[in-house]
């Protein structure tokens, strides 16, 4: 009998009998996606901690530029609701998608060329097309023929205005006043200036949505109901019919 081992074809369904050589160089797809971090950290004093702080700083800068920013109240013109030194959070996206500033909103705007070379914070009293008058028989401001009760946010003891005015706000502009009318330089004081004291909508940086500092004074800022019953500018012709 022929007992010599005969060569047979290898069964391809079986695993290899010996270990495969895996010591070859890995392809590009084998590199970790986080390989950039260990490459950068040796070049930074403090390593990963410094890199983390830098990334956080970049994130905050992006938020401050495009989303929201803090604004420190510089004067008493918005008391008693906003006190000197308070920090409010300005929503920079408030008017980017949808309607623009509305009556009663507290807005921060660039006053360069209109109020002065600085940012200001005031309350919107009139928008484009509005007829704003001071004052009715009871000393209240009238907007489009409707008297507005501002007692809920005016500084205690202040009258709505000691300055008489009768203006129509041009389209794309805002008539703005401080809540502390006795200590506010606002649209009333610039009626004879370029723009007639009314600021362009595109100078508005954003809407003040809340006080964030100091913590014991932190609160959200809401649009008051005082302007809710003001009719649209198209009703100006019927001004005398409203009480």
GURO-840335 format. One record per residue: residue in three letters; chain; x, y, z of N, C-alpha, C in turn. Coordinates in Angstrom, 3 decimals, always signed. Example, Ala and Ser with C-alpha at 12.3 -4.5 7.8 and 13.67 -1.06 7.14 Angstrom:
# residues 2
{'ALA','A',{+13.190,-5.690,+7.800},{+12.300,-4.500,+7.800},{+13.200,-3.300,+7.800}} {'SER','A',{+12.850,-2.250,+7.080},{+13.670,-1.060,+7.140},{+12.900,+0.030,+7.870}} 
This chain:
# residues 243
{'UNK','A',{+0.863,-1.194,+0.000},{+0.000,+0.000,+0.000},{+0.884,+1.222,+0.000}} {'UNK','A',{+0.470,+2.117,-0.800},{+1.234,+3.341,-0.870},{+0.868,+4.199,+0.309}} {'UNK','A',{+1.780,+4.342,+1.279},{+1.476,+5.129,+2.487},{+2.032,+6.517,+2.426}} {'UNK','A',{+2.594,+6.944,+1.343},{+3.152,+8.293,+1.253},{+2.010,+9.302,+1.279}} {'UNK','A',{+2.170,+10.341,+2.080},{+1.136,+11.383,+2.200},{+0.918,+12.022,+0.868}} {'UNK','A',{-0.343,+12.150,+0.519},{-0.704,+12.757,-0.743},{-1.060,+14.231,-0.530}} {'UNK','A',{-0.624,+15.104,-1.425},{-0.995,+16.533,-1.276},{-2.491,+16.714,-1.488}} {'UNK','A',{-3.079,+17.462,-0.626},{-4.528,+17.752,-0.720},{-4.748,+19.246,-0.844}} {'UNK','A',{-5.875,+19.600,-1.427},{-6.217,+21.024,-1.570},{-6.660,+21.579,-0.222}} {'UNK','A',{-6.203,+22.746,+0.095},{-6.541,+23.392,+1.385},{-8.022,+23.755,+1.433}} {'UNK','A',{-8.639,+23.401,+2.543},{-10.049,+23.751,+2.761},{-10.126,+25.251,+3.085}} {'UNK','A',{-10.674,+26.027,+2.157},{-10.698,+27.502,+2.350},{-11.694,+27.938,+3.423}} {'UNK','A',{-12.525,+27.045,+3.883},{-13.487,+27.429,+4.928},{-12.888,+27.397,+6.313}} {'UNK','A',{-11.676,+26.842,+6.420},{-11.034,+26.741,+7.732},{-10.156,+27.951,+7.981}} {'UNK','A',{-9.964,+28.324,+9.253},{-9.065,+29.447,+9.571},{-7.638,+29.075,+9.280}} {'UNK','A',{-6.775,+30.057,+9.091},{-5.361,+29.760,+8.820},{-4.729,+29.049,+9.994}} {'UNK','A',{-3.768,+28.194,+9.683},{-3.138,+27.397,+10.727},{-2.124,+28.163,+11.532}} {'UNK','A',{-1.644,+29.268,+11.007},{-0.655,+30.043,+11.730},{-1.056,+31.503,+11.809}} {'UNK','A',{-0.443,+32.261,+12.699},{-0.785,+33.688,+12.824},{-0.377,+34.442,+11.581}} {'UNK','A',{-1.261,+35.372,+11.180},{-0.947,+36.221,+10.039},{-0.015,+37.338,+10.469}} {'UNK','A',{+0.751,+37.806,+9.546},{+1.669,+38.905,+9.826},{+0.893,+40.219,+9.835}} {'UNK','A',{+0.729,+40.817,+11.041},{+0.002,+42.083,+11.186},{+0.923,+43.219,+11.553}} {'UNK','A',{+2.192,+43.018,+11.350},{+3.152,+44.040,+11.768},{+3.387,+45.096,+10.706}} {'UNK','A',{+2.709,+44.991,+9.576},{+2.909,+45.956,+8.509},{+2.336,+47.314,+8.885}} {'UNK','A',{+2.747,+48.352,+8.185},{+2.260,+49.707,+8.501},{+0.777,+49.819,+8.229}} {'UNK','A',{+0.063,+50.505,+9.149},{-1.377,+50.697,+8.990},{-1.641,+51.750,+7.929}} {'UNK','A',{-2.753,+51.621,+7.237},{-3.137,+52.608,+6.227},{-3.592,+53.891,+6.887}} {'UNK','A',{-3.838,+54.898,+6.089},{-4.258,+56.191,+6.627},{-5.533,+56.100,+7.432}} {'UNK','A',{-6.449,+55.141,+7.075},{-7.707,+55.058,+7.788},{-7.530,+54.545,+9.206}} {'UNK','A',{-6.365,+54.050,+9.540},{-6.145,+53.536,+10.880},{-5.782,+54.603,+11.885}} {'UNK','A',{-5.553,+55.817,+11.437},{-5.129,+56.882,+12.364},{-6.324,+57.431,+13.119}} {'UNK','A',{-6.162,+57.679,+14.404},{-7.238,+58.194,+15.235},{-7.604,+59.605,+14.813}} {'UNK','A',{-8.911,+59.895,+14.875},{-9.374,+61.238,+14.527},{-8.919,+62.275,+15.540}} {'UNK','A',{-8.575,+61.836,+16.736},{-8.145,+62.769,+17.770},{-6.637,+62.948,+17.779}} {'UNK','A',{-5.979,+62.524,+16.708},{-4.526,+62.610,+16.678},{-4.037,+64.051,+16.702}} {'UNK','A',{-4.913,+64.993,+16.323},{-4.502,+66.396,+16.299},{-4.206,+66.915,+17.694}} {'UNK','A',{-4.960,+66.412,+18.693},{-4.778,+66.896,+20.065},{-3.378,+66.599,+20.596}} {'UNK','A',{-2.912,+65.323,+20.531},{-1.548,+65.078,+21.024},{-0.471,+65.782,+20.200}} {'UNK','A',{-0.775,+66.133,+18.969},{+0.212,+66.864,+18.164},{+0.322,+68.322,+18.607}} {'UNK','A',{-0.831,+68.907,+19.050},{-0.834,+70.324,+19.441},{-0.365,+70.554,+20.870}} {'UNK','A',{-0.783,+69.673,+21.775},{-0.518,+69.926,+23.192},{+0.950,+70.093,+23.548}} {'UNK','A',{+1.921,+69.376,+22.906},{+3.326,+69.612,+23.275},{+3.796,+71.041,+22.971}} {'UNK','A',{+3.119,+71.717,+22.068},{+3.532,+73.069,+21.687},{+2.895,+74.140,+22.571}} {'UNK','A',{+1.953,+73.749,+23.435},{+1.240,+74.722,+24.262},{+1.675,+74.609,+25.712}} {'UNK','A',{+2.050,+75.725,+26.328},{+2.319,+75.690,+27.775},{+1.045,+75.283,+28.510}} {'UNK','A',{+1.145,+74.270,+29.330},{-0.033,+73.794,+30.042},{-0.735,+72.657,+29.353}} {'UNK','A',{-0.333,+72.328,+28.120},{-0.860,+71.160,+27.427},{-2.357,+71.194,+27.204}} {'UNK','A',{-3.020,+70.101,+27.561},{-4.445,+69.943,+27.300},{-5.288,+71.003,+28.004}} {'UNK','A',{-4.872,+71.430,+29.197},{-5.648,+72.445,+29.925},{-5.686,+73.747,+29.135}} {'UNK','A',{-4.525,+74.169,+28.612},{-4.474,+75.394,+27.813},{-5.307,+75.260,+26.550}} {'UNK','A',{-5.226,+74.108,+25.898},{-5.999,+73.893,+24.680},{-7.496,+73.959,+24.972}} {'UNK','A',{-7.912,+73.354,+26.069},{-9.327,+73.398,+26.449},{-9.794,+74.828,+26.695}} {'UNK','A',{-8.969,+75.601,+27.399},{-9.318,+76.994,+27.674},{-9.406,+77.810,+26.387}} {'UNK','A',{-8.504,+77.558,+25.445},{-8.533,+78.271,+24.178},{-9.804,+77.955,+23.383}} {'UNK','A',{-10.181,+76.681,+23.383},{-11.403,+76.291,+22.674},{-12.635,+76.925,+23.315}} {'UNK','A',{-12.656,+76.987,+24.644},{-13.773,+77.634,+25.340},{-13.820,+79.118,+25.010}} {'UNK','A',{-12.662,+79.759,+24.947},{-12.596,+81.174,+24.613},{-13.119,+81.430,+23.202}} {'UNK','A',{-12.727,+80.583,+22.264},{-13.213,+80.732,+20.892},{-14.730,+80.556,+20.825}} {'UNK','A',{-15.244,+79.620,+21.604},{-16.695,+79.411,+21.640},{-17.410,+80.644,+22.184}} {'UNK','A',{-16.883,+81.209,+23.273},{-17.502,+82.399,+23.865},{-17.433,+83.594,+22.919}} {'UNK','A',{-16.320,+83.735,+22.207},{-16.201,+84.828,+21.241},{-17.226,+84.675,+20.125}} {'UNK','A',{-17.434,+83.445,+19.678},{-18.425,+83.206,+18.624},{-19.832,+83.539,+19.117}} {'UNK','A',{-20.150,+83.140,+20.355},{-21.463,+83.455,+20.927},{-21.639,+84.963,+21.051}} {'UNK','A',{-20.604,+85.654,+21.555},{-20.663,+87.094,+21.749},{-20.837,+87.832,+20.421}} {'UNK','A',{-20.251,+87.290,+19.348},{-20.300,+87.955,+18.053},{-21.618,+87.725,+17.344}} {'UNK','A',{-22.163,+86.517,+17.437},{-23.303,+86.172,+16.598},{-24.603,+85.917,+17.356}} {'UNK','A',{-24.555,+85.621,+18.644},{-25.755,+85.178,+19.344},{-26.190,+86.148,+20.440}} {'UNK','A',{-25.362,+86.371,+21.423},{-25.734,+87.208,+22.558},{-24.483,+87.850,+23.149}} {'UNK','A',{-24.698,+88.961,+23.853},{-23.586,+89.628,+24.514},{-24.101,+90.360,+25.746}} {'UNK','A',{-23.254,+90.480,+26.765},{-23.660,+91.244,+27.937},{-23.503,+92.741,+27.682}} {'UNK','A',{-24.329,+93.529,+28.351},{-24.256,+94.987,+28.236},{-24.435,+95.568,+29.625}} {'UNK','A',{-23.496,+96.413,+30.029},{-23.558,+97.022,+31.361},{-24.310,+98.345,+31.293}} {'UNK','A',{-25.293,+98.513,+32.168},{-26.102,+99.729,+32.203},{-25.227,+100.893,+32.655}} {'UNK','A',{-25.029,+101.917,+31.805},{-24.071,+102.978,+32.122},{-24.649,+104.157,+32.898}} {'UNK','A',{-25.980,+104.280,+32.927},{-26.576,+105.460,+33.557},{-27.921,+105.095,+34.165}} {'UNK','A',{-28.561,+106.091,+34.764},{-29.855,+105.854,+35.399},{-31.035,+106.096,+34.480}} {'UNK','A',{-30.814,+106.152,+33.168},{-31.892,+106.516,+32.251},{-32.976,+105.446,+32.124}} {'UNK','A',{-32.676,+104.208,+32.581},{-33.680,+103.141,+32.491},{-34.149,+102.665,+33.868}} {'UNK','A',{-33.851,+103.457,+34.906},{-34.365,+103.108,+36.231},{-35.888,+103.309,+36.243}} {'UNK','A',{-36.640,+102.601,+37.096},{-36.061,+101.846,+38.177},{-35.831,+100.385,+37.825}} {'UNK','A',{-36.259,+99.979,+36.632},{-36.107,+98.577,+36.251},{-34.661,+98.164,+36.058}} {'UNK','A',{-33.860,+99.013,+35.397},{-32.449,+98.726,+35.138},{-31.600,+99.745,+35.875}} {'UNK','A',{-30.786,+99.263,+36.795},{-29.983,+100.142,+37.631},{-28.572,+100.274,+37.083}} {'UNK','A',{-27.908,+101.349,+37.462},{-26.523,+101.566,+37.041},{-25.666,+100.382,+37.489}} {'UNK','A',{-24.903,+99.821,+36.567},{-24.045,+98.682,+36.878},{-24.674,+97.335,+36.600}} {'UNK','A',{-26.002,+97.282,+36.434},{-26.634,+96.015,+36.053},{-26.067,+95.541,+34.712}} {'UNK','A',{-26.013,+94.228,+34.556},{-25.614,+93.664,+33.263},{-26.792,+92.903,+32.681}} {'UNK','A',{-27.154,+93.290,+31.469},{-28.262,+92.622,+30.794},{-27.712,+91.770,+29.660}} {'UNK','A',{-28.454,+90.726,+29.321},{-28.072,+89.874,+28.201},{-28.820,+90.346,+26.963}} {'UNK','A',{-28.061,+90.714,+25.935},{-28.636,+91.251,+24.710},{-28.749,+90.131,+23.682}} {'UNK','A',{-29.955,+89.853,+23.272},{-30.231,+88.810,+22.283},{-30.016,+89.387,+20.883}} {'UNK','A',{-28.923,+89.005,+20.237},{-28.579,+89.554,+18.923},{-29.324,+88.878,+17.785}} {'UNK','A',{-30.010,+87.781,+18.087},{-30.779,+87.083,+17.064},{-32.264,+87.420,+17.115}} {'UNK','A',{-32.665,+88.275,+18.056},{-34.084,+88.542,+18.284},{-34.798,+89.043,+17.036}} {'UNK','A',{-34.094,+89.848,+16.230},{-34.740,+90.449,+15.065},{-34.139,+89.963,+13.745}} {'UNK','A',{-33.343,+88.909,+13.793},{-32.724,+88.411,+12.569},{-33.686,+87.565,+11.746}} {'UNK','A',{-34.626,+86.922,+12.418},{-35.558,+86.040,+11.728},{-36.975,+86.419,+12.151}} {'UNK','A',{-37.698,+87.105,+11.289},{-39.066,+87.489,+11.621},{-39.211,+88.991,+11.751}} {'UNK','A',{-40.084,+89.408,+12.669},{-40.415,+90.824,+12.817},{-39.268,+91.603,+13.458}} {'UNK','A',{-39.289,+92.912,+13.264},{-38.298,+93.794,+13.860},{-38.712,+94.210,+15.260}} {'UNK','A',{-38.039,+95.218,+15.824},{-38.381,+95.702,+17.160},{-39.853,+96.106,+17.256}} {'UNK','A',{-40.442,+95.845,+18.398},{-41.845,+96.175,+18.633},{-41.968,+97.175,+19.768}} {'UNK','A',{-43.075,+97.871,+19.805},{-43.315,+98.845,+20.873},{-43.203,+98.150,+22.222}} {'UNK','A',{-42.477,+98.765,+23.124},{-42.286,+98.198,+24.459},{-41.002,+97.432,+24.630}} {'UNK','A',{-40.363,+97.010,+23.538},{-39.085,+96.301,+23.643},{-38.000,+97.222,+24.191}} {'UNK','A',{-37.108,+96.658,+24.997},{-35.914,+97.374,+25.438},{-34.779,+96.933,+24.521}} {'UNK','A',{-34.186,+97.892,+23.811},{-33.178,+97.558,+22.807},{-31.859,+98.269,+23.092}} {'UNK','A',{-30.788,+97.627,+22.668},{-29.454,+98.232,+22.695},{-29.094,+98.571,+21.251}} {'UNK','A',{-28.608,+99.791,+21.033},{-28.309,+100.237,+19.671},{-27.052,+101.087,+19.646}} {'UNK','A',{-26.472,+101.183,+18.476},{-25.302,+102.017,+18.256},{-25.786,+103.433,+17.938}} {'UNK','A',{-25.490,+104.368,+18.824},{-25.981,+105.730,+18.654},{-25.079,+106.632,+17.834}} {'UNK','A',{-24.036,+106.089,+17.240},{-23.084,+106.898,+16.479},{-23.799,+107.673,+15.369}} {'UNK','A',{-23.618,+108.980,+15.384},{-24.230,+109.825,+14.370},{-25.639,+110.261,+14.701}} {'UNK','A',{-26.209,+109.720,+15.778},{-27.583,+110.052,+16.146},{-27.668,+110.534,+17.589}} {'UNK','A',{-27.163,+109.714,+18.520},{-27.183,+110.082,+19.927},{-25.786,+110.424,+20.440}} {'UNK','A',{-24.777,+109.782,+19.912},{-23.404,+109.929,+20.374},{-22.605,+108.698,+20.018}} {'UNK','A',{-21.308,+108.771,+20.188},{-20.431,+107.665,+19.785},{-20.373,+106.592,+20.866}} {'UNK','A',{-21.467,+105.911,+21.081},{-21.533,+104.869,+22.107},{-22.767,+104.016,+21.847}} {'UNK','A',{-22.870,+102.920,+22.602},{-24.065,+102.098,+22.568},{-25.030,+102.576,+23.650}} {'UNK','A',{-26.323,+102.556,+23.337},{-27.349,+103.035,+24.256},{-28.409,+101.962,+24.456}} {'UNK','A',{-29.134,+102.101,+25.567},{-30.246,+101.199,+25.833},{-31.482,+102.043,+26.139}} {'UNK','A',{-32.568,+101.803,+25.392},{-33.808,+102.562,+25.554},{-34.987,+101.646,+25.269}} {'UNK','A',{-36.189,+102.180,+25.534},{-37.412,+101.443,+25.242},{-38.036,+101.980,+23.949}} {'UNK','A',{-38.487,+101.070,+23.106},{-39.133,+101.451,+21.852},{-40.559,+101.916,+22.160}} {'UNK','A',{-40.868,+103.148,+21.759},{-42.199,+103.703,+21.958},{-42.962,+103.778,+20.635}} {'UNK','A',{-42.240,+104.029,+19.537},{-42.878,+104.098,+18.233},{-42.041,+103.409,+17.179}} {'UNK','A',{-42.718,+102.718,+16.253},{-42.040,+102.057,+15.130},{-42.458,+102.754,+13.839}} {'UNK','A',{-41.901,+102.310,+12.721},{-42.148,+102.963,+11.455},{-43.624,+103.165,+11.137}} {'UNK','A',{-44.004,+104.399,+10.836},{-45.388,+104.735,+10.518},{-46.198,+105.228,+11.694}} {'UNK','A',{-45.718,+105.023,+12.928},{-46.462,+105.440,+14.120},{-46.507,+106.961,+14.258}} {'UNK','A',{-47.635,+107.448,+14.766},{-47.806,+108.860,+15.108},{-47.724,+108.976,+16.626}} {'UNK','A',{-46.654,+109.584,+17.123},{-46.394,+109.655,+18.564},{-46.543,+111.103,+19.018}} {'UNK','A',{-47.379,+111.297,+20.039},{-47.716,+112.648,+20.498},{-47.586,+112.726,+22.007}} {'UNK','A',{-47.095,+113.835,+22.478},{-47.119,+114.142,+23.913},{-47.741,+115.521,+24.096}} {'UNK','A',{-48.734,+115.599,+24.851},{-49.351,+114.484,+25.589},{-50.865,+114.662,+25.547}} {'UNK','A',{-51.621,+113.700,+26.059},{-53.070,+113.858,+26.107},{-53.467,+114.684,+27.322}} {'UNK','A',{-54.764,+114.807,+27.567},{-55.234,+115.647,+28.674},{-54.809,+115.170,+30.038}} {'UNK','A',{-54.442,+113.896,+30.148},{-53.987,+113.352,+31.429},{-52.469,+113.216,+31.486}} {'UNK','A',{-51.778,+113.802,+30.513},{-50.318,+113.781,+30.518},{-49.707,+112.503,+29.993}} {'UNK','A',{-50.487,+111.659,+29.319},{-49.981,+110.395,+28.797},{-49.573,+110.537,+27.335}} {'UNK','A',{-48.588,+109.736,+26.949},{-48.185,+109.698,+25.542},{-49.253,+108.959,+24.738}} {'UNK','A',{-49.488,+109.467,+23.528},{-50.449,+108.831,+22.626},{-49.702,+108.279,+21.411}} {'UNK','A',{-50.037,+107.047,+21.055},{-49.451,+106.417,+19.871},{-50.595,+105.987,+18.968}} {'UNK','A',{-50.620,+106.546,+17.766},{-51.690,+106.251,+16.807},{-53.069,+106.491,+17.406}} {'UNK','A',{-53.160,+107.557,+18.195},{-54.438,+107.947,+18.769},{-54.797,+107.243,+20.060}} {'UNK','A',{-54.007,+106.301,+20.499},{-54.290,+105.554,+21.727},{-53.367,+106.027,+22.849}} {'UNK','A',{-53.956,+106.442,+23.960},{-53.163,+106.839,+25.122},{-52.563,+105.597,+25.773}} {'UNK','A',{-51.308,+105.711,+26.172},{-50.574,+104.565,+26.721},{-50.296,+104.795,+28.200}} {'UNK','A',{-50.712,+103.855,+29.031},{-50.446,+103.910,+30.470},{-49.078,+103.290,+30.739}} {'UNK','A',{-48.074,+104.131,+30.967},{-46.708,+103.649,+31.176},{-46.341,+103.571,+32.656}} {'UNK','A',{-47.317,+103.689,+33.520},{-47.024,+103.756,+34.958},{-46.367,+102.481,+35.483}} {'UNK','A',{-46.531,+101.368,+34.788},{-45.974,+100.111,+35.261},{-44.466,+100.032,+35.176}} {'UNK','A',{-43.831,+100.893,+34.373},{-42.379,+100.818,+34.246},{-41.680,+102.176,+34.333}} {'UNK','A',{-42.431,+103.279,+34.356},{-41.779,+104.584,+34.510},{-41.172,+104.718,+35.906}} {'UNK','A',{-40.115,+105.510,+35.990},{-39.491,+105.796,+37.284},{-40.526,+106.480,+38.173}} {'UNK','A',{-40.655,+106.035,+39.436},{-41.665,+106.618,+40.332},{-41.539,+108.141,+40.419}} {'UNK','A',{-42.643,+108.812,+40.209},{-42.667,+110.267,+40.290},{-42.429,+110.966,+38.965}} {'UNK','A',{-41.938,+110.219,+37.954},{-41.711,+110.815,+36.633},{-43.024,+110.950,+35.872}} {'UNK','A',{-43.132,+112.019,+35.093},{-44.227,+112.136,+34.140},{-43.767,+111.524,+32.824}} {'UNK','A',{-44.685,+111.113,+31.941},{-44.273,+110.529,+30.664},{-43.343,+111.433,+29.873}} {'UNK','A',{-43.526,+112.753,+29.965},{-42.599,+113.684,+29.319},{-42.943,+115.104,+29.717}} {'UNK','A',{-41.920,+115.890,+29.931},{-42.110,+117.326,+30.140},{-41.855,+118.087,+28.847}} {'UNK','A',{-41.491,+117.364,+27.796},{-41.239,+117.944,+26.478},{-42.385,+117.566,+25.554}} {'UNK','A',{-43.001,+118.546,+24.922},{-44.080,+118.266,+23.982},{-43.500,+117.872,+22.626}} {'UNK','A',{-44.134,+116.936,+21.956},{-43.703,+116.546,+20.611},{-44.882,+115.954,+19.857}} {'UNK','A',{-44.796,+115.992,+18.570},{-45.825,+115.453,+17.680},{-45.095,+114.999,+16.422}} {'UNK','A',{-44.797,+113.702,+16.341},{-43.950,+113.190,+15.262},{-44.584,+111.961,+14.620}} {'UNK','A',{-44.246,+111.757,+13.360},{-44.554,+110.513,+12.664},{-43.230,+109.814,+12.404}} {'UNK','A',{-43.109,+108.589,+12.865},{-41.851,+107.849,+12.759},{-41.694,+107.344,+11.320}} {'UNK','A',{-40.596,+107.695,+10.650},{-40.388,+107.196,+9.285},{-40.212,+105.680,+9.269}} {'UNK','A',{-40.520,+105.072,+8.140},{-40.297,+103.639,+7.975},{-38.822,+103.315,+8.197}} {'UNK','A',{-38.560,+102.210,+8.876},{-37.187,+101.802,+9.134},{-36.530,+102.534,+10.284}} {'UNK','A',{-37.339,+103.291,+11.064},{-36.802,+104.036,+12.210},{-37.577,+103.697,+13.479}} {'UNK','A',{-37.011,+104.107,+14.614},{-37.632,+103.859,+15.911},{-37.600,+105.129,+16.752}} {'UNK','A',{-38.691,+105.385,+17.472},{-38.746,+106.472,+18.453},{-38.537,+105.822,+19.812}} {'UNK','A',{-37.470,+106.207,+20.523},{-37.089,+105.517,+21.757},{-37.008,+106.498,+22.917}} {'UNK','A',{-37.398,+106.016,+24.097},{-37.357,+106.822,+25.318},{-36.793,+105.988,+26.458}} {'UNK','A',{-36.179,+106.663,+27.430},{-35.749,+105.989,+28.648},{-36.901,+105.882,+29.622}} {'UNK','A',{-36.852,+104.893,+30.517},{-37.906,+104.735,+31.522},{-37.820,+105.799,+32.605}} {'UNK','A',{-36.624,+106.327,+32.841},{-36.455,+107.427,+33.802},{-36.439,+108.718,+32.985}} {'UNK','A',{-37.635,+109.191,+32.644},{-37.755,+110.295,+31.696},{-37.063,+111.559,+32.180}} {'UNK','A',{-36.946,+111.717,+33.490},{-36.291,+112.910,+34.022},{-34.774,+112.834,+33.970}} {'UNK','A',{-34.216,+111.659,+33.605},{-32.766,+111.485,+33.583},{-32.351,+110.728,+32.326}} {'UNK','A',{-33.042,+111.013,+31.210},{-32.762,+110.281,+29.985},{-32.632,+111.235,+28.806}} {'UNK','A',{-31.529,+111.086,+28.076},{-31.359,+111.776,+26.799},{-31.782,+110.796,+25.717}} {'UNK','A',{-32.888,+111.076,+25.048},{-33.462,+110.117,+24.110},{-34.009,+110.837,+22.886}} {'UNK','A',{-34.982,+110.233,+22.217},{-35.477,+110.808,+20.963},{-36.020,+112.221,+21.150}} {'UNK','A',{-36.552,+112.537,+22.337},{-37.093,+113.882,+22.577},{-36.019,+114.954,+22.470}} {'UNK','A',{-34.805,+114.602,+22.880},{-33.719,+115.580,+22.924},{-33.014,+115.741,+21.591}} {'UNK','A',{-33.383,+114.938,+20.613},{-32.683,+114.986,+19.321},{-33.651,+115.217,+18.169}} {'UNK','A',{-34.793,+115.807,+18.466},{-35.785,+116.035,+17.424},{-35.250,+116.930,+16.308}} {'UNK','A',{-34.327,+117.841,+16.644},{-33.749,+118.726,+15.636},{-32.443,+118.223,+15.056}} {'UNK','A',{-32.012,+117.017,+15.480},{-30.755,+116.447,+14.998},{-31.005,+115.633,+13.734}} {'UNK','A',{-29.919,+115.215,+13.042},{-30.105,+114.343,+11.877},{-30.948,+113.120,+12.226}} {'UNK','A',{-31.955,+112.869,+11.411},{-32.844,+111.744,+11.690},{-33.995,+112.108,+12.594}} {'UNK','A',{-34.027,+113.332,+13.095},{-35.137,+113.775,+13.926},{-35.279,+113.034,+15.230}} {'UNK','A',{-34.158,+112.498,+15.738},{-34.204,+111.783,+17.006},{-34.635,+110.332,+16.892}} {'UNK','A',{-34.983,+109.902,+15.678},{-35.408,+108.522,+15.468},{-34.259,+107.702,+14.904}} {'UNK','A',{-33.956,+106.596,+15.553},{-32.779,+105.811,+15.172},{-33.138,+104.789,+14.094}} {'UNK','A',{-32.215,+104.498,+13.171},{-32.472,+103.455,+12.173},{-32.551,+102.068,+12.819}} {'UNK','A',{-33.440,+101.259,+12.321},{-33.583,+99.891,+12.833},{-32.285,+99.108,+12.697}} {'UNK','A',{-31.529,+99.387,+11.618},{-30.308,+98.592,+11.405},{-29.174,+98.970,+12.337}} {'UNK','A',{-29.376,+99.975,+13.211},{-28.373,+100.268,+14.243},{-28.636,+99.474,+15.530}} {'UNK','A',{-29.767,+98.778,+15.575},{-30.112,+97.993,+16.769},{-29.215,+96.763,+16.848}} {'UNK','A',{-28.532,+96.625,+17.969},{-27.647,+95.479,+18.191},{-28.448,+94.259,+18.627}} {'UNK','A',{-29.465,+94.487,+19.436},{-30.286,+93.379,+19.890},{-31.272,+93.816,+20.957}} {'UNK','A',{-32.055,+92.864,+21.420},{-33.072,+93.115,+22.442},{-32.557,+92.652,+23.808}} {'UNK','A',{-32.733,+93.485,+24.814},{-32.346,+93.107,+26.176},{-33.398,+92.152,+26.725}} {'UNK','A',{-32.990,+90.906,+26.969},{-33.942,+89.877,+27.383},{-33.928,+89.586,+28.874}} {'UNK','A',{-32.914,+90.047,+29.589},{-32.903,+89.770,+31.018},{-31.701,+90.358,+31.716}} {'UNK','A',{-31.838,+90.570,+33.016},{-30.731,+91.015,+33.858},{-30.015,+89.765,+34.361}} {'UNK','A',{-28.711,+89.682,+34.145},{-27.955,+88.500,+34.549},{-27.010,+88.781,+35.716}} {'UNK','A',{-26.802,+90.052,+36.023},{-25.929,+90.417,+37.142},{-26.337,+91.785,+37.675}} {'UNK','A',{-26.369,+91.956,+39.009},{-26.058,+90.989,+40.073},{-27.156,+89.928,+40.216}} {'UNK','A',{-26.757,+88.792,+40.808},{-27.661,+87.663,+40.897},{-28.939,+87.985,+41.674}} {'UNK','A',{-28.830,+88.829,+42.702},{-30.018,+89.122,+43.504},{-31.003,+90.034,+42.777}} {'UNK','A',{-30.605,+90.528,+41.620},{-31.485,+91.390,+40.816},{-31.800,+90.746,+39.468}} {'UNK','A',{-31.337,+89.514,+39.278},{-31.514,+88.832,+37.991},{-32.991,+88.562,+37.727}} {'UNK','A',{-33.412,+88.843,+36.503},{-34.795,+88.615,+36.116},{-34.925,+88.692,+34.600}} {'UNK','A',{-35.985,+88.141,+34.067},{-36.273,+88.278,+32.654},{-36.955,+89.609,+32.405}} {'UNK','A',{-36.732,+90.166,+31.220},{-37.380,+91.413,+30.830},{-38.478,+91.075,+29.828}} {'UNK','A',{-39.687,+91.489,+30.138},{-40.829,+91.187,+29.296},{-41.356,+92.464,+28.645}} {'UNK','A',{-41.913,+92.323,+27.463},{-42.567,+93.448,+26.811},{-43.837,+93.770,+27.588}} {'UNK','A',{-43.988,+95.016,+28.077},{-45.175,+95.343,+28.875},{-46.442,+95.329,+28.029}} {'UNK','A',{-47.577,+95.135,+28.697},{-48.866,+95.107,+28.010},{-49.373,+96.498,+27.647}} {'UNK','A',{-48.684,+97.532,+28.114},{-49.179,+98.896,+27.929},{-49.390,+99.265,+26.468}} {'UNK','A',{-48.586,+98.663,+25.568},{-48.678,+99.020,+24.154},{-49.539,+98.035,+23.352}} {'UNK','A',{-50.087,+97.036,+24.016},{-50.784,+95.972,+23.294},{-52.020,+96.481,+22.558}} {'UNK','A',{-52.661,+97.525,+23.071},{-53.902,+98.019,+22.463},{-53.655,+99.145,+21.465}} {'UNK','A',{-52.388,+99.484,+21.229},{-52.093,+100.529,+20.245},{-52.446,+100.009,+18.860}} {'UNK','A',{-53.259,+100.746,+18.104},{-53.640,+100.267,+16.769},{-52.499,+100.417,+15.774}} {'UNK','A',{-52.670,+99.783,+14.645},{-51.676,+99.874,+13.577},{-51.641,+101.294,+13.023}} {'UNK','A',{-50.517,+101.697,+12.429},{-50.401,+103.062,+11.907},{-51.481,+103.436,+10.904}} {'UNK','A',{-52.066,+102.465,+10.224},{-53.071,+102.762,+9.203},{-54.301,+103.427,+9.787}} {'UNK','A',{-54.499,+103.368,+11.110},{-55.682,+103.954,+11.736},{-55.452,+105.393,+12.172}} {'UNK','A',{-54.291,+105.983,+11.772},{-53.978,+107.339,+12.226},{-55.061,+108.352,+11.874}} {'UNK','A',{-55.743,+108.144,+10.769},{-56.720,+109.132,+10.329},{-57.873,+109.250,+11.320}} {'UNK','A',{-58.070,+108.182,+12.112},{-59.171,+108.203,+13.080},{-58.679,+108.550,+14.466}} {'UNK','A',{-57.583,+109.293,+14.559},{-56.960,+109.560,+15.858},{-57.932,+110.175,+16.840}} {'UNK','A',{-58.736,+111.071,+16.423},{-59.613,+111.760,+17.359},{-60.707,+110.892,+17.929}} {'UNK','A',{-60.896,+109.694,+17.357},{-61.983,+108.832,+17.813},{-61.569,+107.933,+18.966}} {'UNK','A',{-60.274,+107.905,+19.305},{-59.784,+106.997,+20.353},{-59.591,+107.764,+21.654}} {'UNK','A',{-59.894,+107.086,+22.780},{-59.675,+107.712,+24.054},{-58.405,+107.281,+24.707}} 
